[in-house]
Amino acid sequence: MSKLGLALSGGGIRGMAHLGVLQYLTELGIKPSVISGTSAGALVGAFYAAGFEPKQIFKIGKSEKFFNYSSLFKRQGVGLFSTDIFENIIKKHIAQETLESLEIPLFITATDLNNGKLKIFNEGSLATAVKASCCVPLVFQPVLFEGIYLSDGGILNNFPVNILEGKVDKIIGVNVNRINTIEGKIGYKQIIERTVQIAIGNSVETQKYKCDVYIEPPSIRDYGIFDFKKADEIYQTGYVYAKEKKNELLRFLD
């Protein structure tokens, strides 16, 4: 039987669209053999690889307020926020403590700020890997790990398709960081969002052509990366667009 890889991009709360896609894959009976994820994709990938169903993860995401900008300010005050919130979420809900103990092999990316290179986790502490990967620049404090500072994996590779090459036979890639066009005056929150989106968007073009099925919901661009109040809509955006790829996806069942 051929091995299927699933690559999940970063994108803040837009990562809820990953769950919509995963829900549709579940309904088709398609399950990946290996997963790679960055930032929001790493967070979703961790729960899914641990055995959670997409709808379960979505429920947890809403209750824990994944990537809720307003909630961050209320809890942390002004300044760079601590990524401990992601570590606490992982430890609270996922029994498996290490990447190697997950039901599905998972590769998580982070950016080594000291050496300017990509850090790939596929073993060791799951909570540490996720919180480092989710460390959105300009928003969260870098994570100190073994003497180096780590930040969002999206800085160097927001769509880790290449990590799956040689490990699987076919790849489904889901990108939720489609960049929109905005007009008029923008505030501090929008400046951060745009800076992050543009900085991490460069790696997508080269990666998407390595996918056997590439999923990038066009309407995902209408949502901000901290647009938590639109979580339900974002989830549906992923689900509905995945359905449009039905014929391509069914090939994986042959």
Summary of the structure (lengths in Angstrom):
residues: 254
radius of gyration: 16.6
end to end distance: 9.7
largest distance: 53.5
contacts: 905
relative contact order: 0.21
helix: 48%
strand: 17%
